[in-house]
Amino acid sequence: MRTLKTCEKGHKFYKSTDCPTCPICEEERKPKDGFLSLLSAPARRALENNGISTLEGLAKYSEEEILKLHGMGKSSLPKLKKALDEEGLSFKYI
């Protein structure tokens, strides 16, 4: 059952879970370019919540460490690998 919710900004949206994240606010927050713009909102928040906002910062982590972040899924790894590769970077090797 979907419930009508209202976020702090007054956006109205329906959710079938207890998740408080407003999809309208998330779309407004989505970067227009850069590697974070390639990711889904949960994956983007996973990186942002852990202080990872640059490819140089991302390269300090291994794939395994990134996958352990809440909200990060396997489908994001190819996008992140490609973005790193394009800048001559890679995930940290353990």
N, CA, C and O atoms as a printed pandas DataFrame, in Angstrom:
     atom_number atom_name residue_name chain_id  residue_number  x_coord  y_coord  z_coord
0              1         N          MET        A               1    0.846   -1.177    0.000
1              2        CA          MET        A               1    0.000    0.000    0.000
2              3         C          MET        A               1    0.894    1.244    0.000
3              4         O          MET        A               1    1.831    1.352    0.791
4              5         N          ARG        A               2    0.595    2.145   -0.873
5              6        CA          ARG        A               2    1.388    3.365   -0.990
6              7         C          ARG        A               2    0.775    4.466   -0.130
7              8         O          ARG        A               2   -0.444    4.625   -0.066
8              9         N          THR        A               3    1.644    5.212    0.521
9             10        CA          THR        A               3    1.216    6.279    1.413
10            11         C          THR        A               3    1.654    7.620    0.849
11            12         O          THR        A               3    2.787    7.766    0.389
12            13         N          LEU        A               4    0.765    8.590    0.883
13            14        CA          LEU        A               4    1.100    9.946    0.458
14            15         C          LEU        A               4    1.961   10.585    1.535
15            16         O          LEU        A               4    1.588   10.609    2.708
16            17         N          LYS        A               5    3.108   11.101    1.134
17            18        CA          LYS        A               5    4.026   11.750    2.070
18            19         C          LYS        A               5    4.325   13.157    1.566
19            20         O          LYS        A               5    4.114   13.477    0.396
20            21         N          THR        A               6    4.815   13.977    2.468
21            22        CA          THR        A               6    5.216   15.337    2.131
22            23         C          THR        A               6    6.589   15.577    2.736
23            24         O          THR        A               6    6.797   15.331    3.924
24            25         N          CYS        A               7    7.524   16.055    1.930
25            26        CA          CYS        A               7    8.886   16.311    2.426
26            27         C          CYS        A               7    8.944   17.690    3.071
27            28         O          CYS        A               7    7.960   18.429    3.084
28            29         N          GLU        A               8   10.124   18.025    3.610
29            30        CA          GLU        A               8   10.325   19.317    4.278
30            31         C          GLU        A               8   10.109   20.499    3.342
31            32         O          GLU        A               8    9.733   21.584    3.787
32            33         N          LYS        A               9   10.347   20.294    2.042
33            34        CA          LYS        A               9   10.169   21.366    1.062
34            35         C          LYS        A               9    8.733   21.468    0.566
35            36         O          LYS        A               9    8.409   22.365   -0.213
36            37         N          GLY        A              10    7.866   20.553    1.009
37            38        CA          GLY        A              10    6.468   20.592    0.613
38            39         C          GLY        A              10    6.114   19.737   -0.594
39            40         O          GLY        A              10    4.967   19.755   -1.042
40            41         N          HIS        A              11    7.076   18.987   -1.132
41            42        CA          HIS        A              11    6.783   18.084   -2.254
42            43         C          HIS        A              11    5.924   16.922   -1.762
43            44         O          HIS        A              11    6.180   16.345   -0.705
44            45         N          LYS        A              12    4.921   16.598   -2.532
45            46        CA          LYS        A              12    4.063   15.464   -2.197
46            47         C          LYS        A              12    4.433   14.288   -3.093
47            48         O          LYS        A              12    4.602   14.451   -4.302
48            49         N          PHE        A              13    4.561   13.092   -2.492
49            50        CA          PHE        A              13    4.939   11.892   -3.226
50            51         C          PHE        A              13    4.392   10.665   -2.517
51            52         O          PHE        A              13    4.079   10.706   -1.327
52            53         N          TYR        A              14    4.282    9.583   -3.255
53            54        CA          TYR        A              14    3.800    8.321   -2.699
54            55         C          TYR        A              14    4.961    7.363   -2.501
55            56         O          TYR        A              14    5.848    7.268   -3.350
56            57         N          LYS        A              15    4.955    6.647   -1.368
57            58        CA          LYS        A              15    5.962    5.630   -1.078
58            59         C          LYS        A              15    5.271    4.404   -0.496
59            60         O          LYS        A              15    4.296    4.515    0.248
60            61         N          SER        A              16    5.794    3.238   -0.848
61            62        CA          SER        A              16    5.254    2.004   -0.295
62            63         C          SER        A              16    6.132    1.477    0.834
63            64         O          SER        A              16    5.859    0.412    1.388
64            65         N          THR        A              17    7.181    2.216    1.176
65            66        CA          THR        A              17    8.073    1.836    2.268
66            67         C          THR        A              17    8.179    2.990    3.256
67            68         O          THR        A              17    7.583    4.049    3.060
68            69         N          ASP        A              18    8.942    2.771    4.316
69            70        CA          ASP        A              18    9.155    3.815    5.321
70            71         C          ASP        A              18   10.248    4.795    4.917
71            72         O          ASP        A              18   10.534    5.743    5.648
72            73         N          CYS        A              19   10.848    4.577    3.778
73            74        CA          CYS        A              19   11.938    5.436    3.309
74            75         C          CYS        A              19   11.438    6.883    3.216
75            76         O          CYS        A              19   10.456    7.159    2.528
76            77         N          PRO        A              20   12.119    7.806    3.915
77            78        CA          PRO        A              20   11.672    9.197    3.909
78            79         C          PRO        A              20   12.196   10.024    2.737
79            80         O          PRO        A              20   11.836   11.193    2.601
80            81         N          THR        A              21   13.039    9.437    1.889
81            82        CA          THR        A              21   13.670   10.190    0.813
82            83         C          THR        A              21   12.647   10.646   -0.224
83            84         O          THR        A              21   11.890    9.845   -0.773
84            85         N          CYS        A              22   12.645   11.938   -0.472
85            86        CA          CYS        A              22   11.739   12.530   -1.453
86            87         C          CYS        A              22   12.343   12.368   -2.849
87            88         O          CYS        A              22   13.453   12.845   -3.085
88            89         N          PRO        A              23   11.653   11.714   -3.773
89            90        CA          PRO        A              23   12.199   11.537   -5.118
90            91         C          PRO        A              23   12.341   12.854   -5.886
91            92         O          PRO        A              23   13.201   12.972   -6.760
92            93         N          ILE        A              24   11.525   13.817   -5.573
93            94        CA          ILE        A              24   11.604   15.117   -6.249
94            95         C          ILE        A              24   12.857   15.863   -5.790
95            96         O          ILE        A              24   13.579   16.436   -6.606
96            97         N          CYS        A              25   13.111   15.852   -4.482
97            98        CA          CYS        A              25   14.328   16.487   -3.953
98            99         C          CYS        A              25   15.571   15.785   -4.484
99           100         O          CYS        A              25   16.557   16.442   -4.817
100          101         N          GLU        A              26   15.537   14.458   -4.566
101          102        CA          GLU        A              26   16.685   13.708   -5.078
102          103         C          GLU        A              26   16.980   14.069   -6.528
103          104         O          GLU        A              26   18.144   14.185   -6.911
104          105         N          GLU        A              27   15.954   14.245   -7.329
105          106        CA          GLU        A              27   16.151   14.619   -8.733
106          107         C          GLU        A              27   16.747   16.022   -8.823
107          108         O          GLU        A              27   17.586   16.286   -9.684
108          109         N          GLU        A              28   16.319   16.916   -7.943
109          110        CA          GLU        A              28   16.866   18.270   -7.921
110          111         C          GLU        A              28   18.332   18.273   -7.485
111          112         O          GLU        A              28   19.113   19.105   -7.947
112          113         N          ARG        A              29   18.707   17.351   -6.603
113          114        CA          ARG        A              29   20.078   17.264   -6.095
114          115         C          ARG        A              29   21.042   16.574   -7.053
115          116         O          ARG        A              29   22.258   16.720   -6.922
116          117         N          LYS        A              30   20.512   15.829   -8.010
117          118        CA          LYS        A              30   21.363   15.045   -8.904
118          119         C          LYS        A              30   22.291   15.960   -9.706
119          120         O          LYS        A              30   21.839   16.908  -10.348
120          121         N          PRO        A              31   23.605   15.661   -9.658
121          122        CA          PRO        A              31   24.547   16.479  -10.429
122          123         C          PRO        A              31   24.264   16.381  -11.928
123          124         O          PRO        A              31   23.809   15.345  -12.412
124          125         N          LYS        A              32   24.532   17.447  -12.648
125          126        CA          LYS        A              32   24.304   17.473  -14.100
126          127         C          LYS        A              32   25.440   16.796  -14.858
127          128         O          LYS        A              32   25.246   16.312  -15.973
128          129         N          ASP        A              33   26.641   16.762  -14.246
129          130        CA          ASP        A              33   27.772   16.115  -14.902
130          131         C          ASP        A              33   28.698   15.525  -13.841
131          132         O          ASP        A              33   28.435   15.633  -12.644
132          133         N          GLY        A              34   29.770   14.910  -14.287
133          134        CA          GLY        A              34   30.692   14.268  -13.373
134          135         C          GLY        A              34   30.287   12.826  -13.104
135          136         O          GLY        A              34   29.200   12.393  -13.486
136          137         N          PHE        A              35   31.159   12.098  -12.451
137          138        CA          PHE        A              35   30.900   10.676  -12.256
138          139         C          PHE        A              35   29.709   10.404  -11.343
139          140         O          PHE        A              35   29.056    9.370  -11.490
140          141         N          LEU        A              36   29.410   11.295  -10.413
141          142        CA          LEU        A              36   28.260   11.084   -9.536
142          143         C          LEU        A              36   26.937   11.159  -10.308
143          144         O          LEU        A              36   25.938   10.582   -9.879
144          145         N          SER        A              37   26.928   11.856  -11.423
145          146        CA          SER        A              37   25.707   11.974  -12.223
146          147         C          SER        A              37   25.355   10.653  -12.910
147          148         O          SER        A              37   24.228   10.482  -13.373
148          149         N          LEU        A              38   26.301    9.725  -12.979
149          150        CA          LEU        A              38   26.074    8.438  -13.635
150          151         C          LEU        A              38   25.363    7.443  -12.731
151          152         O          LEU        A              38   24.875    6.414  -13.199
152          153         N          LEU        A              39   25.302    7.740  -11.448
153          154        CA          LEU        A              39   24.831    6.776  -10.460
154          155         C          LEU        A              39   23.382    6.986  -10.061
155          156         O          LEU        A              39   22.819    8.070  -10.218
156          157         N          SER        A              40   22.794    5.913   -9.537
157          158        CA          SER        A              40   21.454    6.012   -8.961
158          159         C          SER        A              40   21.550    6.823   -7.668
159          160         O          SER        A              40   22.636    6.990   -7.113
160          161         N          ALA        A              41   20.427    7.316   -7.200
161          162        CA          ALA        A              41   20.417    8.135   -5.986
162          163         C          ALA        A              41   20.984    7.380   -4.781
163          164         O          ALA        A              41   21.784    7.961   -4.047
164          165         N          PRO        A              42   20.611    6.101   -4.533
165          166        CA          PRO        A              42   21.191    5.404   -3.375
166          167         C          PRO        A              42   22.711    5.251   -3.471
167          168         O          PRO        A              42   23.415    5.417   -2.475
168          169         N          ALA        A              43   23.211    4.939   -4.652
169          170        CA          ALA        A              43   24.662    4.781   -4.832
170          171         C          ALA        A              43   25.369    6.123   -4.658
171          172         O          ALA        A              43   26.432    6.190   -4.042
172          173         N          ARG        A              44   24.791    7.174   -5.192
173          174        CA          ARG        A              44   25.369    8.516   -5.058
174          175         C          ARG        A              44   25.416    8.925   -3.586
175          176         O          ARG        A              44   26.429    9.440   -3.114
176          177         N          ARG        A              45   24.316    8.696   -2.862
177          178        CA          ARG        A              45   24.283    9.039   -1.434
178          179         C          ARG        A              45   25.292    8.207   -0.648
179          180         O          ARG        A              45   25.901    8.705    0.299
180          181         N          ALA        A              46   25.476    6.935   -1.036
181          182        CA          ALA        A              46   26.445    6.069   -0.350
182          183         C          ALA        A              46   27.838    6.681   -0.416
183          184         O          ALA        A              46   28.558    6.703    0.582
184          185         N          LEU        A              47   28.214    7.172   -1.578
185          186        CA          LEU        A              47   29.523    7.800   -1.721
186          187         C          LEU        A              47   29.572    9.134   -0.984
187          188         O          LEU        A              47   30.509    9.397   -0.229
188          189         N          GLU        A              48   28.575    9.966   -1.200
189          190        CA          GLU        A              48   28.549   11.289   -0.568
190          191         C          GLU        A              48   28.578   11.182    0.954
191          192         O          GLU        A              48   29.285   11.939    1.618
192          193         N          ASN        A              49   27.809   10.243    1.505
193          194        CA          ASN        A              49   27.750   10.079    2.962
194          195         C          ASN        A              49   29.071    9.591    3.548
195          196         O          ASN        A              49   29.286    9.678    4.757
196          197         N          ASN        A              50   29.943    9.085    2.705
197          198        CA          ASN        A              50   31.260    8.631    3.144
198          199         C          ASN        A              50   32.372    9.565    2.681
199          200         O          ASN        A              50   33.547    9.198    2.698
200          201         N          GLY        A              51   31.995   10.775    2.265
201          202        CA          GLY        A              51   32.964   11.801    1.911
202          203         C          GLY        A              51   33.669   11.582    0.587
203          204         O          GLY        A              51   34.732   12.156    0.350
204          205         N          ILE        A              52   33.088   10.752   -0.288
205          206        CA          ILE        A              52   33.706   10.471   -1.588
206          207         C          ILE        A              52   32.996   11.310   -2.648
207          208         O          ILE        A              52   31.879   10.997   -3.059
208          209         N          SER        A              53   33.651   12.366   -3.078
209          210        CA          SER        A              53   33.026   13.266   -4.052
210          211         C          SER        A              53   33.886   13.485   -5.291
211          212         O          SER        A              53   33.480   14.173   -6.228
212          213         N          THR        A              54   35.080   12.890   -5.286
213          214        CA          THR        A              54   35.971   13.020   -6.440
214          215         C          THR        A              54   36.472   11.639   -6.853
215          216         O          THR        A              54   36.434   10.689   -6.071
216          217         N          LEU        A              55   36.939   11.548   -8.086
217          218        CA          LEU        A              55   37.505   10.285   -8.552
218          219         C          LEU        A              55   38.800    9.975   -7.804
219          220         O          LEU        A              55   39.104    8.808   -7.555
220          221         N          GLU        A              56   39.554   10.991   -7.449
221          222        CA          GLU        A              56   40.771   10.774   -6.677
222          223         C          GLU        A              56   40.433   10.171   -5.319
223          224         O          GLU        A              56   41.136    9.286   -4.831
224          225         N          GLY        A              57   39.366   10.649   -4.720
225          226        CA          GLY        A              57   38.911   10.092   -3.445
226          227         C          GLY        A              57   38.416    8.668   -3.601
227          228         O          GLY        A              57   38.676    7.818   -2.750
228          229         N          LEU        A              58   37.710    8.406   -4.678
229          230        CA          LEU        A              58   37.200    7.059   -4.958
230          231         C          LEU        A              58   38.347    6.074   -5.138
231          232         O          LEU        A              58   38.245    4.924   -4.709
232          233         N          ALA        A              59   39.441    6.509   -5.769
233          234        CA          ALA        A              59   40.584    5.638   -6.049
234          235         C          ALA        A              59   41.302    5.191   -4.775
235          236         O          ALA        A              59   42.145    4.295   -4.831
236          237         N          LYS        A              60   40.991    5.786   -3.654
237          238        CA          LYS        A              60   41.598    5.384   -2.380
238          239         C          LYS        A              60   40.931    4.144   -1.789
239          240         O          LYS        A              60   41.383    3.621   -0.770
240          241         N          TYR        A              61   39.858    3.673   -2.424
241          242        CA          TYR        A              61   39.094    2.533   -1.927
242          243         C          TYR        A              61   39.193    1.355   -2.892
243          244         O          TYR        A              61   39.396    1.534   -4.093
244          245         N          SER        A              62   39.049    0.157   -2.351
245          246        CA          SER        A              62   38.984   -1.037   -3.193
246          247         C          SER        A              62   37.533   -1.245   -3.618
247          248         O          SER        A              62   36.618   -0.658   -3.040
248          249         N          GLU        A              63   37.333   -2.074   -4.621
249          250        CA          GLU        A              63   35.969   -2.402   -5.055
250          251         C          GLU        A              63   35.176   -3.005   -3.903
251          252         O          GLU        A              63   33.999   -2.696   -3.717
252          253         N          GLU        A              64   35.833   -3.869   -3.133
253          254        CA          GLU        A              64   35.166   -4.535   -2.014
254          255         C          GLU        A              64   34.697   -3.529   -0.969
255          256         O          GLU        A              64   33.602   -3.653   -0.422
256          257         N          GLU        A              65   35.536   -2.530   -0.699
257          258        CA          GLU        A              65   35.165   -1.508    0.282
258          259         C          GLU        A              65   33.978   -0.687   -0.209
259          260         O          GLU        A              65   33.085   -0.359    0.572
260          261         N          ILE        A              66   33.962   -0.358   -1.484
261          262        CA          ILE        A              66   32.861    0.428   -2.049
262          263         C          ILE        A              66   31.560   -0.383   -2.013
263          264         O          ILE        A              66   30.500    0.153   -1.689
264          265         N          LEU        A              67   31.644   -1.660   -2.344
265          266        CA          LEU        A              67   30.440   -2.498   -2.341
266          267         C          LEU        A              67   29.846   -2.671   -0.949
267          268         O          LEU        A              67   28.660   -2.975   -0.826
268          269         N          LYS        A              68   30.630   -2.487    0.085
269          270        CA          LYS        A              68   30.135   -2.618    1.460
270          271         C          LYS        A              68   29.320   -1.408    1.908
271          272         O          LYS        A              68   28.617   -1.473    2.917
272          273         N          LEU        A              69   29.409   -0.308    1.168
273          274        CA          LEU        A              69   28.673    0.901    1.540
274          275         C          LEU        A              69   27.180    0.686    1.339
275          276         O          LEU        A              69   26.747    0.170    0.309
276          277         N          HIS        A              70   26.406    1.086    2.328
277          278        CA          HIS        A              70   24.944    0.955    2.238
278          279         C          HIS        A              70   24.422    1.784    1.072
279          280         O          HIS        A              70   24.654    2.992    1.003
280          281         N          GLY        A              71   23.719    1.129    0.160
281          282        CA          GLY        A              71   23.158    1.818   -1.002
282          283         C          GLY        A              71   23.922    1.568   -2.280
283          284         O          GLY        A              71   23.438    1.874   -3.370
284          285         N          MET        A              72   25.120    1.011   -2.154
285          286        CA          MET        A              72   25.949    0.751   -3.337
286          287         C          MET        A              72   25.672   -0.662   -3.846
287          288         O          MET        A              72   25.690   -1.624   -3.077
288          289         N          GLY        A              73   25.419   -0.775   -5.140
289          290        CA          GLY        A              73   25.163   -2.078   -5.741
290          291         C          GLY        A              73   26.182   -2.413   -6.803
291          292         O          GLY        A              73   26.940   -1.558   -7.259
292          293         N          LYS        A              74   26.186   -3.677   -7.189
293          294        CA          LYS        A              74   27.141   -4.160   -8.186
294          295         C          LYS        A              74   26.987   -3.467   -9.539
295          296         O          LYS        A              74   27.960   -3.341  -10.283
296          297         N          SER        A              75   25.790   -3.023   -9.859
297          298        CA          SER        A              75   25.569   -2.382  -11.161
298          299         C          SER        A              75   26.285   -1.035  -11.274
299          300         O          SER        A              75   26.478   -0.531  -12.380
300          301         N          SER        A              76   26.672   -0.459  -10.157
301          302        CA          SER        A              76   27.388    0.826  -10.182
302          303         C          SER        A              76   28.870    0.654  -10.464
303          304         O          SER        A              76   29.515    1.582  -10.953
304          305         N          LEU        A              77   29.421   -0.514  -10.166
305          306        CA          LEU        A              77   30.861   -0.710  -10.330
306          307         C          LEU        A              77   31.371   -0.487  -11.748
307          308         O          LEU        A              77   32.383    0.195  -11.914
308          309         N          PRO        A              78   30.716   -1.031  -12.789
309          310        CA          PRO        A              78   31.221   -0.759  -14.145
310          311         C          PRO        A              78   31.253    0.731  -14.479
311          312         O          PRO        A              78   32.174    1.190  -15.155
312          313         N          LYS        A              79   30.279    1.477  -14.025
313          314        CA          LYS        A              79   30.248    2.920  -14.276
314          315         C          LYS        A              79   31.404    3.612  -13.561
315          316         O          LYS        A              79   32.048    4.505  -14.112
316          317         N          LEU        A              80   31.656    3.184  -12.322
317          318        CA          LEU        A              80   32.745    3.786  -11.558
318          319         C          LEU        A              80   34.103    3.408  -12.146
319          320         O          LEU        A              80   35.000    4.247  -12.230
320          321         N          LYS        A              81   34.253    2.154  -12.550
321          322        CA          LYS        A              81   35.516    1.706  -13.165
322          323         C          LYS        A              81   35.809    2.494  -14.434
323          324         O          LYS        A              81   36.943    2.911  -14.668
324          325         N          LYS        A              82   34.781    2.693  -15.250
325          326        CA          LYS        A              82   34.965    3.430  -16.505
326          327         C          LYS        A              82   35.371    4.878  -16.223
327          328         O          LYS        A              82   36.275    5.413  -16.865
328          329         N          ALA        A              83   34.699    5.502  -15.262
329          330        CA          ALA        A              83   35.026    6.893  -14.915
330          331         C          ALA        A              83   36.461    6.993  -14.396
331          332         O          ALA        A              83   37.189    7.917  -14.759
332          333         N          LEU        A              84   36.864    6.053  -13.554
333          334        CA          LEU        A              84   38.238    6.038  -13.050
334          335         C          LEU        A              84   39.226    5.845  -14.192
335          336         O          LEU        A              84   40.221    6.564  -14.285
336          337         N          ASP        A              85   38.952    4.870  -15.065
337          338        CA          ASP        A              85   39.839    4.551  -16.187
338          339         C          ASP        A              85   40.033    5.758  -17.109
339          340         O          ASP        A              85   41.143    6.010  -17.579
340          341         N          GLU        A              86   38.967    6.493  -17.363
341          342        CA          GLU        A              86   39.044    7.658  -18.240
342          343         C          GLU        A              86   39.973    8.743  -17.685
343          344         O          GLU        A              86   40.465    9.589  -18.432
344          345         N          GLU        A              87   40.208    8.710  -16.367
345          346        CA          GLU        A              87   41.103    9.679  -15.735
346          347         C          GLU        A              87   42.455    9.065  -15.385
347          348         O          GLU        A              87   43.272    9.679  -14.699
348          349         N          GLY        A              88   42.680    7.831  -15.871
349          350        CA          GLY        A              88   43.948    7.161  -15.586
350          351         C          GLY        A              88   44.063    6.662  -14.156
351          352         O          GLY        A              88   45.168    6.481  -13.644
352          353         N          LEU        A              89   42.931    6.442  -13.513
353          354        CA          LEU        A              89   42.890    5.980  -12.129
354          355         C          LEU        A              89   42.275    4.584  -12.060
355          356         O          LEU        A              89   41.739    4.078  -13.045
356          357         N          SER        A              90   42.362    3.982  -10.896
357          358        CA          SER        A              90   41.718    2.677  -10.672
358          359         C          SER        A              90   41.415    2.514   -9.188
359          360         O          SER        A              90   41.892    3.278   -8.349
360          361         N          PHE        A              91   40.610    1.499   -8.889
361          362        CA          PHE        A              91   40.350    1.189   -7.486
362          363         C          PHE        A              91   41.635    0.719   -6.832
363          364         O          PHE        A              91   42.526    0.199   -7.502
364          365         N          LYS        A              92   41.731    0.902   -5.528
365          366        CA          LYS        A              92   42.883    0.456   -4.751
366          367         C          LYS        A              92   42.914   -1.076   -4.772
367          368         O          LYS        A              92   41.874   -1.728   -4.684
368          369         N          TYR        A              93   44.096   -1.627   -4.887
369          370        CA          TYR        A              93   44.266   -3.087   -4.829
370          371         C          TYR        A              93   44.609   -3.470   -3.401
371          372         O          TYR        A              93   45.397   -2.806   -2.729
372          373         N          ILE        A              94   43.997   -4.556   -2.957
373          374        CA          ILE        A              94   44.254   -5.025   -1.586
374          375         C          ILE        A              94   45.359   -6.055   -1.592
375          376         O          ILE        A              94   45.726   -6.573   -0.537
